[in-house]
Amino acid sequence: MVRVIKHPGAPLTLSDLQTVKAYVDQGKEPWKSAYNQMAGSPMSRLSYGGYGPFAKVSRAPDENLQAWRNDMVAIWNLSRMWYFTRDERYAENARKFLLGWATTQTEFSGSESMLDLGDYAYMFVGGAEILRSTWPGWTEADTATVKKYFKNVLMPASNPYGESQFGAANKGALALAALGLMAIYNDDIEALDKVVYQARTLAHIGLRNSNDIGMLGDYLRDQGHAYGQLKSLTMLAEALWSQGIDIYSDLDNRLLAAGEYFARVNELVPTAALPFGTTDAYYTSDRTGHGWQGANGGSVALTQIYGAYVLRKGLQAPFIAQRRLWMPVDGDSFMFLKDSDTSQATPPAALPIPSTTSITSGFSSADIGGATPAGGATYANGKWTVQGAGADIWGVRDSCHFTYKAITGNGAIIAKVESIQNTSPAAKAGVMMRTSLEPGAPRAWMAISNRDQAEQNMPELAVYGGTNYGNKALGIASSTPSYWVKLERIGNIITGYLSPDGTNWAATDVGRIDAPVPDTIYVGLVVSSVANGTLNSSTFSNVQITGGDGGAPSVVPAAPAMLLASAGDGAVPLRWQSSFGATSYTVKRSAFSGGPSSTIASGVTGSSYTDKSVINGTTYYYTVTATNAAGTSGNSPADSATPEHPMVNVATGGTANDSASNAANARSAFDQNSATQWFYSGVTGWLQYDLGHTEIVQRYTVTSSNDLVPRDPKNWQFQGSTDGSTWTTLDTQSNQVFATRLKLKTYTIANPASYRYYRLNITANNGDSKFTDLAEIGLFASKP
């Protein structure tokens, strides 16, 4: 069967476009207010004249970059304006700018070209898809021109460093998103399949650049780059879904875990972090600021994740749902906002990720690079003791003892470095892969040194960033007495990993074996005394290798390093970091912190579980233990959650007004979009909503605007009325302070009753002498 790429589909389908247009035409919120934002942009107007095109664009150093950015946004906006208005002048202008660049630009250079291409791919590809698929004035010749532009100019600039050579985390994910979306437009199935493969295998940028609890490689760098990585992977996943490819399911719904973790920490829910990182850096603690509000709080990616998992798959995303209560819906994110989605896609075939098992015998030994005296290796009681001399294994030096096994095809080795004899501060013990046993052969190693740091090196391999990336010494958690190292070969790519526990693997080094690529490489344990003439005796535990004998005795697994609980609706989704060697997990629950617990699930083989035997409004406390043939671990750290049936914001379909009789202004407070605001000339006044029917509002929310803090409301009465004339005060607040912009605060009504009209009667603001404003008021009632 010949595969056919579907258009439009990078990333929006025709059904997506039709749904959004219908909602805008109906005036449905928040789609309508977000569309108005988009339509009001200078780059959405027929008068937009463009800033280009230019033959050369560059980022780092920047050349003609802002002109290119502006015109790419205009192509996206004008294409959408055509689709929403059916005014062909918008399409004609979008075509003019797109073909102008396509026939003029011949170069996109600079060391960071992939960043802009990834950031803007959904705009310039999305705009091109709309024109191609919906505008009768678009021609096959136009499609061919744009395809050539993408293939010859933009796609090479998305990955300028050679096959599988991508910058770390956020940078590489942006490159994959750009390549994937352009491959769809270009009907290039081979290129698209390659992107899918890379997104699913490259552990420093793709889905595997994550751990079980949902941390991505840049999550401990800063929240902006963390979101950039999340958004790129999600945008790619959404475009692939449009082609029937479901990578959302990969790794136990890993993008859901990543979105929930991101939302949780930025909703300021106390959340510990595990050491993690990527080829840029390895982070032993969370140094980032939480409560991030950039990119409208992450509205594009979190909207896509919510649609993918909650609407399509029927799963729960409590922290994303919590964040959606206040996140602005802007001129981009409304395109991905849905209230239902029945589309389907199929998970791709399992990947050739090499498995490992323990090894107790069958290693060969070699002394490389004049290492003397001769070393050796012995196994006893679950541990390998390796003795080795050698001058060092950095760079051109290749002097060590190597205990190895020849592996054909994909393979991996894992080891926990238990001890290193102090023959030198630079003495090191770890794992190595090499193409031959000759000194100086292309190789990769990951080791722990007597300096209490991890060291990595990939001599003679192609490494993004060269020696600055391939050769590093990394700080490791001082609280961890011994560290784990890993090497993995998939095809011609070797990846080096670090972990404090044998499951939370951070890909910190990635290299490519260039031709000739051997079928068989040598994989094993390496020790270098860095005092040639003296043997160093180092010990390793938990050694596993592809093709091992499986003969090591089972060891009781460590407790899962972290557990996260989420407050769902009639359910508590749980995720934990898996434990090395565990074959199953037991989930336990107690009624109060530190109290006696009971088992609610056993024999769980993954690292997630959803507790559905809960009662909304009750707080539950959870721990998890890990089990194998040797026994059961202690408890994981505990976490708690209080499931709750979410109330529904009933402030929809009614009529707004305020004390200035400015209904249009008042509507901005009830459009379920904090990107708009009610801006009132005065320090006292009321804001009213007529539901058109009665409701028992049990709680209300007030979201501060993105304006000046003194303009926030400070004192008010919240009132209800059956006739709009006689008001009953349901709640009174004073001295209210909103800690951040777009801060949502919730207030519970002690004695709710049925009313048609509700209003906020503001009696003071926080100090401004002229104006008062707020972003949104929500009226929440219980619904089945």
N, C-alpha and C positions, 0 to 999 in steps of 0.2 A: 504494500500500500504506500503510495507516494504521499508524504507529508506536505501539507499546504499551510503556510502562515496566514493567519486571519488578520484582516484589517477592518477598521482601526483596532489597535491592540497594543499600543506602546505609549502609555500603559492602559488607556481607556478603551473599552469596547463601545460599539454602537449602542448597545442596551444601556450602558452607563451614561452616555451622552443624552440619550432620549429621556432617561429618568430625570436627570438634572434639569434639562430644558423644561420638562413638564412641571417640575416643582417651581422653577423660576416663573414660568408663565402663569401659574396659579397663585403666585405671591406667597408661596409657602416659606416659612422661616425655619432655619436661618439661611436657606439657600438664596432667598431674594435679597436680603441685606448684604450678603457676601458678594452676590453678582453685582450689586450696585457699587460695591467697593472696586471690583475689577473694572467695571464700565467707567468709573470715574478716574481711572489712572490715565496719565498723559500718554502712556504707551498703548492705550486702547482706543484712542481717538483717530478719526479720519485725518485730522490735521497733523498727526505725528509724521515728521519728515525723515526720520532715520539719521543715524550717525556714521554709517558706513556705506558701502563695504570697503575693506582693505585687503590687499594681497597677503599681508602678514599680520598675524595676531600672536602675542606671546604673553605668558604669565611666568614671572620670576626669571628674567626681568619682564615687567609689564610693558606691552606695546599694543596700542589700539584695543586694549582689553575691555575698557568700559564701553566703547562704541559697540563692540561685539555683544557684550552682555545686554545692553539696552535693546539692541535690535532682535536678539533672541527672545527676550520677554515680549517685545512687540509682535513678533511672529505668533507666539502663543496666544497673546491677548486678542489680536485682531482676528485670528482664526476662530477663536471662541465667539467673538462678537458676531462674526458671520453666522456661526451656527445658531446662536441665540436669537439674532434679529432677522436673519435671512436677507440682510442688506449686502448685496454682492460687492459693494465698494470695499467693505472690510476684507473680504477674501482677496480681492484684487491687490489691495495694499500688502496683505500678508504674503501673497505670492511674489510681489515685487521685491520685498526685502529678502525673502528666502532665496529666490533665484539670483538676486544680486550678489549675495554672499557666495552662493554655490558656484557661480561662474567667475568670481573674482578671487576669492581666498584660495591660496595655494599652500599656505603654511600655517600651522598652529604649533608654536614651539615654546621653549622654556621648561624649566625643571618641574613646574607644577601645572602643566597643561591639563592633566587629567582631573584636577580639582574643579576647574570651571566646566569642563565637559560633563563631569558627573553631576554637578549642581544644576546645570541647565538642560540636561538631556531630555527630561520629561517635557520641557517647554518647546525646544526646537523640534524634537521628534514628535511630540504630541501635536504641535501645530501642523506639522507636515502631514501627519496621519489624518487630521480633521479635514484638511484641504483635499487630500487625495481621495478620501472615502465619502465626502459629503457634498463637495462643491462641483457642480457640473462644468465649471470653467477650467477645471484642472485637467491636464492632458497626460498621456503616457510619456510624452517627451519631458514634461516637467518631472515626473517620477524618476525617469532615467537620469536627469540632471542632478537631482537631489541624492539619488543613490551613489552616483559617482563622487559627489562632494563628501558624503559620509565615508565611503570606502577609501578614498585616496587622501583625504585631508584630516577628517576628524577622528576616524577610528585609529589610524596610526598614532595620533597624538594622545589617545586615551591610554595607550600602553607603549610608550616610546622606548622602553628599556629591554625589550626582548621577551621571548616566550616565558610566560608565568613569572616575569620579573615585575612585581607590583610593589609600590610603597605599602607601608604597614596599615592595617586596620582601616580607618576612615579613608585614607588615600586610595588604597586598593579597592575598597568597596565602591567608591565613586567610579573608578575605572571600569569595574565590572558592570555597574548600572549603565554607564554610557555605552559600552560595547554591546550589551544585551539589547537595549532599546533600538540602537541603530541596526543591529543584525535583524531585528524584526522588520523594521521598515524596508530593509534591503532584501527581504526574502532570502536571507543567507542562512540556511538551516545548519550548514557546517559550522559557521561562526557562532550561531546561537547554541548549538550543542556543546561547543567548547566552553562558552561562558557558563553554561549550566554545570559542566564538569568542574570547572575551576571554582565556582561558587560553593560547590559541595565538597571539594577536596582540599583546597588551599587553606591551611589552618591558621594562616596569619592574617587573612582578610575576609574569608567567607563565613559560612554558617558554623564551621568548626572552630572559628576564632571566638569561642564562647565556652562557658562552663554550664554545668547542669542547672544552676540556679538562675541563669540568664544574663550573666555578666559578659559583655563583649570586650574585645581587646582594648578599646579606648575608654572603657567605663571608669577607669581610675586615673585617666589623664586630665580630663575636664569635661563638663557636661555638654559643652558645645560640640566638641569632636565626638563625644559618645553619641550624641544625637545624629551627627553626620553619618556615622557608620550605620546606625540603626535605620535611618531614612533611606540610605542607598540600598541596603540589602532588602528592605521592604519594597521599595520602588521596583527593584528587579524582580522580586517574588510576585508582585502584582502583575507586571508585564508578562511574566512566564505563565501565570494563571490564565491570562487572556488567551494563551496558546495551548491551554489544556495541560500545562505542566505544574504540578503542585509541589513546590519545595517548602511551602509553609509547614508541611507535615514532617519534614526532616528533623531528626534528633529530638523526638518527643515534643513536637511543636515549639521548636527552639525560638522562633521569632516572637511567639506569644510570651515565652518566659523573658525574653530580652525587653519587650515592651513593658511588661508588668514590673520588672525590676527597675527600669528607667523611670516609670511613672511613680513607683513606690518611693524611691529615694528623693524624687523632686516634689512629691507631695509631703515631704518632711516626715515620713514615717520612719521611726528608728530602724535602721538596717545596717547590720555589720557587712563587711566586705571581706572577700578572700583575696590573697595575693594573686595578681593576674597581670597580663600584658600582651605584648606583641613584639615584632621586630624593632620597633622604635624604642621601647623601654619595658622593663619589668618593674611593676609597682608592688611593694610589699604592704602598703596601707592605702586607705582612701584619703587622698589629699584634695579632693574636689569640693567645691561648694555646692550644696544642695539647694533646692528651691528654684532651679533654673527656669527662666521664662522666655529665653530667646526663641526665635522662630515660632512665635505665638504658642510657646509651651510645648512645641513638638507636634503641632496639630496635624500636619500632613501624614507623618508616619503613624502616629497613634490612631488617626482616623482610618487609615488603611488596615492596620492590624485589627482594630475593632471589627471592621467589616469582614475581614478574612476569617477570623476565629469565632466571633460572637454571632454574627449574622449568618455566615455560610456554614460553619461547623457546629454551631450550637454550644460552644464552650463559654466559659465565663472569664472575664477580664476585669476584676473588681477595681484595681487601682487605676487602670485606664478609664473605666467608667467614672470613677471619682474625679479624675482630672478633666474629663470631658464636660463636667458641670460648669466649669468656668473658662475653659480654653476658647480663645477667639476662633471664629470661623472666618477665614480670610479669603481673598480673591483667588487663591490657589486651592486651599484645602476643601472648599465646598464642592469641587469637582469630584472628590473621592468620598464625599459624605453620602451615606445610604441609610435607609431604614429597613431594607430587606435585600436579600441577595440569594438566589437559588442556583447560581451558576456552579458548574462543577469542573474539576480537573483531576488528573491522575498522578499520584506520586511516581517519580521515575524509578528505574531499577536500582537495587542496592549497589553501592559503590565498592570498589576493590580496596577497602581499607584493611590493611594487613592485621591479622590477629596474632596474639602471642600466647605462649604458655611457658611454664617454668622449665628450666634446664638444670640437670644435675650431672650430666656427663656429655662427652662428645665434642668438647671444645678442643681446638688445636692451639698451639702456642708459637709465637714468633718474637724474636728480639730484633727490633728495627732500628736502623740508623746508628749502628755501632753501640747500642745499649749493652753495657757489661757491668757486672757479671750476668750470666743468663738468668732470666726470671722463670716464673712458673705459676701455676694456679691449682688450687685444690678446693674441693667442695665437701662440706660437712654441716649437718644440722641446719640446712636451709640457707647457708651462707657460702659465698665464694671468697676465698682469700687469694689475692693476686699479688705477686711480688715482681717488681720491675725496677730497672735502673733507667738510664737515659738522661740526655741533657735537657730536653724540653720537647714539647710538641707544637709550639706556636710557629706559625708562618713557615719559613723555609726549614726550620728545625723539624725533624721528624724522628725523634730518638726516644724509644719507649719499649715497654713490653706489651704485647697485644695477644690476648686470649680470645679466639675467634671461631666463627662458624661460617662456612661459605653458603650464601643464600642466593638462589636464582629467582629472579622476578621481584615482586614487591615484598617488603619485609620490614620488621621493626625490632627494636630491642629496648627494654626497660630495665632500670636498676636503681636501687636506693643505695646511695653511698653512705655506708655506716661509719667508716673511720678511715683516716689517711695518716700514715706515719709521718712524723715531722722530720723528714730528711732535708727539707728546705721549705721556706715560706711559700715558694711557688710550686711545691710538689702537688700533683693532681691525680685524681682518679675519676674515671667516668666511662662513657660509652663511645664507640668509634665505628664508622663505616668508611671503607676505603675501596678503591677500584682495583688495587693490587697490593701485594706485600712489599713492593719496592719502595725504598725511601723517596719521599717527595711525591708519591702518587696522589691524585685527586682524592680528597677525603673530607670527612666532617666529624667533629667530635664535640661532645658536651661533657663537661667535667666540673667537679668541685675541687677547690684548692685549699691549701692550708691557710690561705688568707681569709677564709670564711666567705668566699664569694663563688659564684658560678662563673665559669669561663667557657667560651665557645669560639670555634674557629672552623673555617671551611676553605682551606688552601686549595687552589686550582679549580674551584667551582665558581660558576657565574652567580654573583650575589648582588641583588639590588643595593645600591649605595656603596658597593665595593667593600674595601677593608673596614671602613667605619661601621658597617653593619655586620659583616661576616665575622669580624674579630672583636669580641667584646668581653669585658669583665662586668658581671652584674651583681649588684647587692642582693642578698637574700635575707629572708626574715630571720633575725637573730634569735627569735624564740623557738625556731625549728632546729633541733640538734642535728638532724641529718636530712639531706635533700635528695629528691628523685630527679633523674635525667632520662631522656628518651631520644632516640633517633628513629626516623621512619622514612622509608623509601617508597614512593608511588611513582612508577614510570621513571622519568629522569629527574625527579624532584626529591631532594632530601630535606627533611624538616627536623630541626632540633627543638626540644621542649624542656621546660622546667616545671617542677611541681613540688609543693610542700607535702603532698599526701598520696601521690600516685594516681590520682584521677583528675585533679584540677590542673590540666596541662595547658601551659601558655607557650605558644609557638614563638620562640624568640630568635630563631635563625632559620633561614630558608636559602637553599642553593640549588643550582641546576648543573647536572652533569652534562657537559657538551660532548658531541660526537668525537670518537665512537663511544656509544653508551653500552657498557658491558651487560650481558644478561646476568652474570654472577658477580656479586660483590662480597666483600668480607666484613662481617659484622661481629662485634664483640666488646669485651671489657678492655680498657686501657689504663695503665699506670705508668707514670714517669716520675722518677725520684727527683729530677732536676738537680742531681748530684751524681753524675755518671761515675761508676765505680762503686756505688753504694745502692743496695737494694732497698726499695720502699715496699713495705707490706701494708696493703689496704684491703678493707673488707667491703663486700657488697651483699645486700639481701634482696629478696623479691626479684631476682633476676629472671626475666622472661624474654623469650625470643621467638620469632616465627620459626616453626618447625622444631620447637623444644620437645623434650620427652615427657613433660608433665609430671615428673617424679618428685618434686619438692613437697614436703609435708604442708598441709594447710595450716595457716596461722590465723588466729582470731582477728577479724577485721577491726580496724579502728572505727570509732563512732563517726557517722556522717558529720562533716565539718560545719555544715550550716543547714538549717531548715527555715523555710519561709512559708507562712500561712497567709491566706487571703480571705477576706470577708465577702463571700459570694451571697447569692440569694438561695437559701435553703441548702447551701453547700459551702464547704471550705476547701478550695484547691490548695494542695500542698506540693512543694518542690523541695528537694534536698540535694546536697552534693553527695554523689555516690562514694562508696568506700572501696578501696583496692581489695580485690579478692572476695568481695561479698557476692553471694549467689542469690540472696533475697533480703527483703527488709520487712520490719514489723512496725506498724504505726500505732502509737499509743496516745491516749487522750485522757485528760483529767479535768475536773470541774473547777479547780482553782490553782493558782501558781504554786508549784512545788508540792501539790497534793498527790494522793495516790492515783495511779493511772490504770486504765484498762486497755486491752488490745482491741482495736477496731478493725485492723486488717493485718494479715500475715501472709508470707509467701509472695509479697510484691516484688516483681523482678525488675522494674524500672526505677526511676528516681522521681516519680511523681505519683500522687494519689489524690482523689477528690472524695472528701468525707461528705456523704449525702445524708447521714443519719444524725442531722442536727436540727435544732429548733431556732428559727430566727429570733434575734434579740438576746440570745444566750452566748456568753463568752466561753470559749473552749481553749484549752492549753494542750499543745502537742509536742511529742518527741518521737524520734525514729531510731531504731537500732538496726544494725547490719549483722547478717548471719552467713556462715558457711559451715563446712563439715567440721571445722575445729571449734566452733562455738559462736556465741553472740556477743556483740560489742556492748559497751555502755551506751547511755543515751546521748543523742545529738543535743546541741543547744536547743532550748525550747523556744517556741513562738506561739502567739495566741491570735485569735480572730473572733469577731462577733458577727456572724452572718445576719443579713437583714434584707427583707424584701424592699427594694427601692421604691420610694414614692414617685409619683408622676407629676411633672410640672404641668399644671392645668392652665397656665396662662398662655393659651393659644386659641386662635379663632375668635377672640373677643375684641374689645375696643378699649384703647388707652386714652387717657387725658391727664392734664395737670392743671395746677392752679393758675397758669398763664393761658389756659385754653389752647395750648399748642399740642394738638393730637399727634402730629407727625413727629415732634420731638419726643413726646411721651412714649410712642411706639418703640423707640430705640431701647427703652428699658425692658421691653417685653418681647423682643425678637429672638430670644435664646441665642444671642450672639454678643459676646462681650467686646467684640471689635467695634461695636457702635456704642454710643453713650447718650444718656439724657443729660443735657447741658442746660442749666436753669439760671436765669438772671435773678439772683436774690439769695438770701441766706436762710430763708424759711419758705416753705411751700409744700404742696402735696402732689403726690403722683398716684394715679388711680387706674384700676383695671376693672372693666365690666366683662365678666365671663359670658354673659348672655344666658346663664342658667346658674343654679345654685351648686355649690361645692363645699365640702367640709375641709378647709385648708388646715392642715395640722402643723405644718412648719413653713417658714418662708426663708428665702436667702437674699442677701444683698451682696453684690459684687462691686468692689471699688472700680473706678474708671482708671484709665491709663494717664490721667491728668495729675494735677498738683494735689499733694496730700491735704492741704488746708481746705480744699473743696469737697472732701469726703463728708458725708453726713455724720453727725456726732450724736445728736439726740433726736428721738422720734417716738411717735405712737404708730403701731400697726393696727388698723381698724377694719371692721367689716360692716356691711350694710345690706339690707334686703331691698331698699328702694333708691339708694344713691343720695339720700338726704339725711337720714338719721343714722349716725355712726356709733358703733360699739367698739371701745378700745379693747383689743385682744392681747396686746403686748406692748410694753413700754421699755425703751432702752435709752441709756444715757452714757456719755463718755466713751463712745465707741471709737476705736482706733483700728485702722486697716494697715497691717504691718507691711504689706507690699502692694504694688499696683496689680490690678486684676485679682485681688484677694477675695475669695468667696467666704462669707460667714453665714452660718446657719442658726436660726432661732426657732425654738419649739414653742408652740402655742399651748398654754396650760389647759385652757377650756375651749377647745374648738367647737364651732357650731356652723350651721349651714347658712352661707351668704352668697349673694350674686356679685356684689361689689367689694373690692378690697383696695385699701390705699395705705401708702406710707406718708404720714404727716410729719414732715421734718421741721423741728423747732430750732435747730442750731447745726452749723457745720463745724469743721475743725479749724476755723480761724480766718478764712477768706472773707473779705468785706463785700465782695460783689457777686460771686458765683458759687453754685453748688452743683455737683454732678455725681453720677454713678453709672456703672456699666450695665447692670442687669438686676432685675428683681425676679425671683422665682416663687411661684405659689404651688406648694406640694401637697398632694392628697393621696390617700391610700387607694389603690386600685387592685383588682384581682390580678 
